[in-house]
Structures are given as structure tokens and as C-alpha cells.
Amino acid sequence: MSRKPKNCGLDVAVASNLNATIQLAHDCGYNFVCVPLAHPMLRRDMKTRDVDAVKGRWVRTDLVLGASEWQYRVVPRLSPWLNLDSPNEAFRKNSEEIFLQELQFAHHLGIRGIVMDLHQRHNPNLAQCLNKRLHTETSTYLREEIWLQIPTSSRATNSYRNDVIETDDESEEDTWHWWNDVRLMCQSHARLMVVLELTADLPEEGLLDRWHGEPIELLIVPTSIFLTNKGGFPTLSKAHQRFVMKCALRNTAVLVSGANRHGSLKHYIQYIRNLYQKAEVPPSRQHDAGFEDTLQMPLQPLADHLESFTYEVFEKDPVKYSEYGNAVYKALLDRVPESEAATATQVIMVVGAGRGPLVTQSILAAKEAKRNVRIYAVEKNPNAVQTLLDLKKEDWGEIVTVVHTDMRKWNAPEKCDILVSELLGSFGDNELSPECLDGAQVFLKDDGISIPSSYRSFIQPMMSMKYYNEARNLKLNHHHPTGNFEQTYVVALGSSYMIAPVQQLFEFVHPNKSPAIDNSRYKSLKFTAQEDSTMYGFTGYFDTTLYKDVRLSIVPETFSVGMFSWFPVYIPIQEPIYVRKGEIIEVVFWRRHDEKRVWYEWCITNPRISGIHNVNGRSSAMNL
Amino acid sequence: MSRKPKNCGLDVAVASNLNATIQLAHDCGYNFVCVPLAHPMLRRDMKTRDVDAVKGRWVRTDLVLGASEWQYRVVPRLSPWLNLDSPNEAFRKNSEEIFLQELQFAHHLGIRGIVMDLHQRHNPNLAQCLNKRLHTETSTYLREEIWLQIPTSSRATNSYRNDVIETDDESEEDTWHWWNDVRLMCQSHARLMVVLELTADLPEEGLLDRWHGEPIELLIVPTSIFLTNKGGFPTLSKAHQRFVMKCALRNTAVLVSGANRHGSLKHYIQYIRNLYQKAEVPPSRQHDAGFEDTLQMPLQPLADHLESFTYEVFEKDPVKYSEYGNAVYKALLDRVPESEAATATQVIMVVGAGRGPLVTQSILAAKEAKRNVRIYAVEKNPNAVQTLLDLKKEDWGEIVTVVHTDMRKWNAPEKCDILVSELLGSFGDNELSPECLDGAQVFLKDDGISIPSSYRSFIQPMMSMKYYNEARNLKLNHHHPTGNFEQTYVVALGSSYMIAPVQQLFEFVHPNKSPAIDNSRYKSLKFTAQEDSTMYGFTGYFDTTLYKDVRLSIVPETFSVGMFSWFPVYIPIQEPIYVRKGEIIEVVFWRRHDEKRVWYEWCITNPRISGIHNVNGRSSAMNL
């Protein structure tokens, strides 16, 4: 899958003739330009502190471009000297007025988004004015985004950024806070995004990586940070390359800014395009293409019948079923010594057989192991049973018995040696595998084997303003006002930053020999924040031991390479929680049930206490 | 106004015969008893750790009392040995079951509330189970409260509390956290309340006072903390007395617990009743009786006409009008020297004259000062104008001219020397005094005087779970889902704790000589938290300088004793914010306007960032 920037733009400090500038950029391979909204000849100067600057003519006519060109070829910039938090009251008020005037004009032009430079961390009044714009309800469908430009480092080493106040190295600031403070004051508004400006000096990698949890709309690569290779062409340092290639995984749009220092401006964007293509996708994300960052509802295969399409997609997994076959093979060898191979027959029950892939795998495993088997294929979905009956007739033959029933209610004619099932969800037990297998294990022999023999869920705290907003803005039918934050979502992870390493949450073992089986769970975990960050929830994973050393995992560190059956889950929290580096994030998770339903509840207890989410399963539950 | 406990109860460890116990308590002056819900003879013991304790008979029959006696004469207690956060899993699960069983039975009895002892700070699983109960929707109207018993000190010096684990003095804990953690996990649920148990050792006064911001349902006074006076009667230490007398200001219900050590149990409650009567009400609260803790909507006298009833109430203020008279008197003396007293005539305009109290005061002041005046009484409310015309005819005579108009639109026949108005709200400018007086000052002479000449608003961060819940549960017509937290309320302060001293917010001066009048405001303030506490918003006050040293104030420190025209305001925040002692609470307030409306926005920026409240005045605004 080829990676390329969604868009490539050229940042132009002065564009007296906008059409010519767009044409020039286009000739060099850029499909849009970023220019100051105020016309350079009409630009109001901050030094005059002209309180009447708001009056009179200050902008080029909108007739210079057609509406769709304004939308797709131009990203305007607000006047860089605006300071809505200036201690000088007159200047602050003038900035406010011009800020609103420019935003209104940008809206008039119908642009997608407007870039605004941040220069400092202290921006409450800017946030107030941003809110005013973000929350204004217009009758038109156009709702421009506001893209805040933040440098990766507060050291003004980019020569072209002469508007940035020079600071000592000693007062180096973590510029992520400039963004974080504003967006929290704007309640993480979905139309507020980041324009990340690469600086020559980069902060350490951990701090840089944190930006991947933010909604980066544009990555600015200044020409001044390029080095020159032997051929005279521009190239980036290793550290810059690494970061750009990580951005490539999300096809982040790029904006090249600054003077041409390498013959032609086209060399810069060509180089970046090359980097994007070289970017390597980690194993756990190789099958995400087309699904990244899209929240999906988890399946409820116990309550709802899956459709043919769903079966077909999952049956194609190249890893999952071969590992199941592998597990059955090893179990058969363990249960039947070579000497009894000819005489003994193992009874295998595939519970939740679906359209039969585990039956097929079991037959193949038995052949490979040279052991005799008799197989029951138990399935509750009447539509899938039709497929099973076909397969029995066409392929499997008499060794397979197809049974149409709910495994929890089946009155089996005999007990089995091996109970095979694939009832696991992205969060392990979240498709009710424990409850189903507790029901099915009554027809497993005392020394029988369950495949899987155990599974575990995992969580880690994460930052993703994007997922938070996706969850917030979905139209769902929750009774409770914050219901959207009280359910889990399945998502191929793109725009996210993991605040602390993964930890194990719940574990289930089968068969369950406990005298009083209880699948409720209650666990508290402590994570340590690796950097200052804002937590928007958790990602959840699972792994499973099918049999002995045969395992499947979607935990990134132990990912089963090539497997695509499961994406991780996103578990939101209602209010984002800011955490400092080194701070303990303490969380509590419950798995609760009543007669009809099973659900999770969760709560943060440190660094500050959230309310308990999904009380009584009020917003989400798995139906038994 | 006499203060007395809402209810007086007797805490009884064992009540084999409930009717006899109630009778005994009644004979001693107690109108209810607090008893264990589980019958003592049937009590399940924690030491046996009996996982089957939940089965079988454990409670006395409900037939022993009538339904209304259960409701008014009995407060049951949950079994004190329950520990829903025990590290022992079996014991924890058993506690959970019995907890729910007992709560369900309490609900069956139709009691108002049930007492549960807390023993420790770590209670996430209890919070989860409490939520389960608090959020269960029943078809009946009975919704019992859950009253968590917390000792004022973690030292188990109350001999009768033998269930408390003994701790070293060194591990003294701030028990407020036991409560605070649970209630935050339960999202400050309105049916979760405090039973505060006085201990022999009391924490310092600052920590004790914090409890006044919590919903204290019952104050437990153990007999063991009483001293014996010369007459052999029970008495409390000065520190205990002080605290009990503060509780008296809210008529907190009292529960006496422990063995009779002073002849008769009636002596204890008599002593406490006496203390309640002796409690002194601070000046700023002397007129609160009957209004405490009830949130009211602020008036909008500019947009709506006040009713006769409202005028009548406010006209009775014994302080406000005499101070206005005083101010007019001093202004007249300053403007007209003795030598001109016979010849000069001062023009006074009373703008917003209402039913005329300021006109009357001005006439009295002129007589007192022996100066000639001509008075215009300007009023927009046509109904009040009728009263003014009556008063002119009956009392005032020709020196008063009644004008029916909006002061902002009046075309005055001459300019005045003194412009008198009473347009101030509880938060100073919140009834649009600045905008009204800016309009009216065109007919004030260049050297003329405005009474008031200035006013200032004040705020302080506060804790009051009660106000937060009142605000949350009011049925208002807000478009925005969190609109109830985006408006101000007027409230006579009772159940509240001030986290830091008052600071000044905005100031307005009249006449406003600025060339470009701008009544928008933007200010950031820093407060220092005096104790660990949970902030639920702000209280707001104002003061005003009528003329020179003539002032009115509802700021507690400078309160105009006897004045009752204004209660403070409560300004909520959407999410409670926990703050640590010594931490800086940084807040930003804006006063914003457009052509039709004026509104406030507010935001916390430290210790953590809240979203900005009331963006664009979406939930509340004053109509121009």
C-alpha cells in the first residue's frame, strides 16, 4: 500500500499575484498554496498599533479566484502579529477585532481551514474568541476549521520565522502545551486542528511521538532545515526523516515553507514524497488500510446472527485458522499416543461453528496427526447451518455431525475430548466467550481440552482527540446524555499516542473448574505517564492461548503478524484528563452482569477521580 | 430567629425491641432512632466469613412498625463489618451481596435514608455498588438516600467505635478524603450525603469548616466526647461547641450516640438544643431565614417589568435607601455652598425610579441639607409610573416631574446635576447598570455626579455539592446540554465552604468619560486553596461607592449590616475540580456583548483547564 501526502502545499510569505503563485506552485508539484489572508500591500502593521486598522480596505478581492479554487488551492493565514492575549489592552482589543474580521472573510471565501500562528502558551482570550467562532451557528453548510500552527521546538531556529520571539536555550518550552491549553479551553472542539511546524532542533523522540495523538492537519517542512547531499539535492537529517515517515502512516498533508535553496522548489516535495513511500508500516497495522481511525460498533454475535459477508471476511484470515489447526494437531497428539492412533477416536466439538472453518481445520489437523476424529459442528445461526450442511455433504462426510442449537442449551449425546471455539472479540471476553463456554463445558470430558484454553484482555491509556470527537459526534441511540463515552468502539489505530505501556486486565481460563463460576471481574491498574499528555481513554487488546505454546495476539508487542481478524478497541472517558510526566494513572475496571446482560464499568481514580462510566450498563452491555 | 436541629435522634447499637427503643428515645426527647437494619439476634458475623450469609433469615419483620413509623422514627444502619473493597475476594463478594440485600430491604421498608460507615479512603468498589443503587430506576416514588458516616478524625478515640481499625497517631488521615473520593466516583450524586461523626480529637478549624460545604444530613455527637460540668451535667469542649454552633446555622439534624454517662440521655439533647439557640448568625446572613440554599434566577429588570410585590420587598430595606439619602445629602452640600443655598436649584434625575423610594429619599435629603431641588423621576415600567403619579399628587408635589420612558432613549429637557439610580444586581453590573447609565449620562452635566459613582464585582472559589446538584437538577429550558452550569443563580449562602478569600473582579465608574466606552471586560485572577477541597464554582458579590465614603456592600468582610436587598450569586462550573491545599486556582472571566445581549463567560486554567463556560452567551445572557 503506497503512502503519500494527502495534499502538498507551498507556504508563501507574500503573494501579490495569487493566480501566478498558484501556477508556480503547481509547476513545482504543489497542489495548494498557503498565503496571508490580508493582502501584503494592504497589510496592517502591528508596530503602528493602529486601533483603526479594522476599517478600510485590507484584503484582495474574492473575484481573483473561483469558489472551488479558494477551497482547494488556497489555505489562508491570519495576520501573524495578532496577539489576543497581549497585556496592552488596546492592542488586544484591536487584535480581537481583526481576528474576527479575518475569520469572517475566510468564511466568506468558503475555505476549508485557516492557519493561525501561536507564539506562546498563555492564550485564554484567544481560546474565548476561537470558541466564539467555533460555536457560531451559521445557516450555511460551510464550517471552516481553524488550524493552529505550533513549532516542534520553541527555539526560533527557523530563519524564516522572524515573527517568533527569540528565547534563550534555557527557557526552552514544551510547545505541545501551547496547543494543549487552547484545545482544552475549547473543549477539544473537532474543528480545531494542528499545523505542526518542524524546527531544525527537534525535541527528544518521546515528545515528538506525542504529536501523533493530535489532529495534525498539516506538517510544515521549512526549506531551512534541509541539508544538501552530494548531488546537491535537499535531504533531511535522520531524526527529521524518522518523524516524517511516521507522519506518512497517516498520509499527513505537507506544507513546504521558506526560500528555495536547492535549485527548484520541486526537489523538496519530491524528496518528501520519496520518504512517504519508504515509510514502513508496523506489523500490527498492516491490514488497516481504509479503516484507520474509523470507529466501529463491536459485533454482538451471540445476540445477533452474523451475515454471510462478515463470515467471508473473517474466514480469509491467513494466520488465525492455521494456528487453530496447529492447536488441534498438538492436542490430538497429546491425547492419543502413537500406539493407540489406529484404534482411538477423539470427539471434537466445534461450538459456534459458523460456516465451518474450524471444522475444516480440525479435519486437516487430524489427517496431519494421523488420528481418528468424530466432529460435532454446533451452530445457533440457522443461516450458517445451511452452509454447514452443504459442506458436510460436499466435503466433510460422515465424521461431522451438524447440530443446530445454542451451545448453552444443547443436550449433547456424548462428551467430547476437545472443545473448539472462536468466540473472542477484540477485548477478549467482550463477545461473551466465558458465558458460552461455561455452558458448553458440561459436555467436555473431565480431562478434556478447551481450545482456546485461556485469554486475557489488555489496556493502555491513550491520547487521541480524534477518537474522542468521533465518539462524541456519532449519532447513537443512547438514553444517557454521555452514553457515547460509555461504550467501546473497534478501531484501526492511526491518530493516537500511547501514554504508558500496555498492562493485562482480565483473564479467563477454560474449562472453568471453579465450584461457583463467576465471570464478574474487578481490577485496578496503575500506569505511569511517559510524557505530559491528555488522556482521552484507553485502547484495549487481547491475546489468547489456544493450546500450550500456540497463541494469538493483537497486543502490539506480541502481535500475530499477518492476522487481520481483530482491530483494537477504543474505550473513551467522558472528560479528557491531563496527566503530567511520571504521574500515576490509576484506573479501575469492572466486568459486571445481571440475568440478561454483561457489561463493563470503568473509572479513573488518579491523578484525579472521574465518575464511574456506564453505571449499571446503562449505555452499553452485551446481551446474554 | 430561633435555631434548632431539624431532627434529634438516638443511635442505638442493639435494639431487640424496636417499639420499646423508640418509646424510650421519645421519652428522652429524641424523635427518631438509628438502629442496625439486621436484627442483632440474626446478625451475620464478619469473622465467620460465611459466603452463605446472604441466605436465610436475617432481619426483623417489617410488621413491627407501621410504614410511616419506619419512615420517620427509624434510620437503619447497614451492617458495619461490610467491606466492599476487601482484598479478600470471597469476603468482598459476600459484602457486595449483603450490601445490596440490605439496601433492597431498606427500600422495601420505605425509609428516607440508610447510614453506612466508611472505614477507609480506598472505596472504588463501594462507589461502583453505590452507583448501582443510586441509578436504579424504580417505578415507585420512594428513593432512599445513602448517608455515609465519616469521623471528623481518623483516630479511633471514640470508645464506642470499636469497629474502627486502630491507627497510629502518625498515620492520621484527613477523613474528608474518604468522602470526597467516593462522591466524585459517584459524580456528586444528590442522594449521597454525609453523616458526620464528631470525634474527641478534632482536626484544626480550617479542616473542620470544610465540612460546611458538604451535604451533612446528620451530625453524630457521641456521649463519650461530653465533659461533665460542676452540676454533673454534660457539656462539650469549646472547640466542639464552636463546630456544633456552626452546624446550628443550617439546623442540621443531630444524632446522639453511645452509652448514657450523665444520668439521663435527655441531658445530651437538651444541651445541644441550647447550643443551637445560642448560635450567632453572621451579619451577612441575618436575613436569610427561609431562603438558605435555594437557588433563584437573577432578575432581569431591564428586559422584564418588575411586579408590585418585588418593589415592595426591596423598598423595605432599612439600610440601602437611607444610604442613598445620605449620598444625595452629601452631594448636594458639595455642589451648593451655603451662600447659594437659597438661590441655586439642583436638578436631580432618578433613572429607573420604580415606585419612587429614591425620589422620596432625595426630597428628604434636600430638606435635611436645606438645598433646593427639582427632580425628574424616569421609569420605563408603565405600571410603576402609575404609583409615581400618585405619589407626586399625594406627597411630592410640583418639584417632581414623572417621565415614562426608557432612560436610554429619553430626550431630556435639561441636564442634571445629580443622576441617581439603583440598577445594581448581586454581581454589580449583572442587571446592565453600565449600559443603562452610559445611555443616561448624556443628560448629566459635565461636572455632574452619578450616584452610584462606581461598583465592583467580587468572586471566590467555593465548594457546595448542594448548589451544584440544585443547579444540575433544575428544570430549565436550556438549549445547550450543560446550560444549567452556564448561568448564575442568586442564593442565600448556607451549605457552602469558601476555598479562598474573595478577590475583586470587574469595576465600573460613572460617569464614564472614556472616548470609546467599552463595557466588555476580561480578567484573570489567582486564588490559593486553603485546604484540599472540591470546587463546584464561585460565589459572587458586589460593592458600590454611592458617593465618596457612602458605600454599600454584600461582600462578607465589608457587609452593610442590616441590608437585605441582595443575596450573593452562585456561578457553577460544569465539572467539579479537586484542588490541593496551596494550589493556585487560576480563573478567567469575561463580560462580553453583542448588539442585543450582554453575558459572562468563565474558565478555570489552573490546576486544570476547564472548557470555557457559556460560549457566546449560549445559555445565559442579559437582554439589552
Interface residues (C-beta under 8 A of the other chain):
Chain A: R92 K93 P124 N125 A127 Q128 N131 K132 H135 T136 D181 L184 M185 C186 Q187 P481 D518 Y522 S524 E575 Y578 V588 W590 R592 E601 C603 T605 R608 I609 S610 G611 I612 V615 N616 R618
Chain B: R92 K93 P124 N125 A127 Q128 N131 K132 H135 T136 D181 L184 M185 C186 Q187 P481 D518 Y522 S524 E575 Y578 V588 W590 R592 E601 C603 T605 R608 I609 S610 G611 I612 V615 N616 R618
